[in-house]
Amino acid sequence: MTRRKKTRSIASRVTIRTGRRKDYKKWRHENPDQVHSTQRYVNKKRKQRKEQAARKMERQHAGTTLELHPEEGSENRSGEHH
């Protein structure tokens, strides 16, 4: 017996629904109510989003605040014509 190659592709793992791998995409499109993300995947993505938001907040707090309309030097810049 030969060993099946490990794969991360869902399409190659699903053979019971239609019997054919290439029909899986069509089956998913026709039956959206039966297709669900795994709880592990949902938790992983939720954790990633929280971490990403935390990193974004950290960057925002660490950054320097720029003045929108600095008072001095804005009128005498070379290259700017009003």
N, C-alpha and C positions, 0 to 999 in steps of 0.2 A: 504494500500500500504506500502510495507516495504522499508526502506531506504537502498540505495546501499552504501556499504562501500567505503570510499575514497581510492583511490589507486594512486600510482605514476607510475605504470606500464603502458606503452603505449599499450602493447599487450592486456591487459584486457579492455582498453577503446575502442579499434578499433573493432567494430563488423560489420560495414557497408560494408567494402571492400569485404570480402569473406563470411561473415555471421558466421564464426567460428574463435574463438580466436587463436587456435593453427596454423591456416593457415597464420596468419599475418607474422610470421618469413619468411615463404616461399615467400609470396607476396613481402616483402621488398627486398628479395634477387633477385627476378625476375624483380623488377621495381625500380632500384636504382635512376632513374631520377625523380621519383615522391616522393621520401623520402627526406625531408628537415628538418634541425634543426630549431627550432623556433628562432625568432630574440632575444627574451629574453634570451634564453640559450646561443646563440652566444655572446651576449653582456656580460653576466655573466662570461663566460669562458675567454673572452678577458680581462676583468677587473682582474680576478684572475691571469692570466698570467703576466699582467703588475705589479701587486702587488708582485708576486713571484720574478720577475726579479729585482724589486726595493729592495726587502729584500736581494737578493743574492748580489747585488752591495754594499749594506750597509755592509754586512758581509765581503766582500772582502776588502773594504776600512778600516774597523775597525780592521782587522787582522794584526798580526805582520809579517813583511817581514823576511823570513829566508834566510840566505846565502846558496847558492848552494854548494860552496866549501870553507868552513872556513879554514883559513890558519893555525891556531894553534890547536894542539891536535888531528888532524886527523890521524897521523901516529902512535902514542903511545897508542892507545886504546887497552884495554885488550879484548881478544876474537877475534880480527880481525887478520887474517894472510894473507899476500900478497904473 
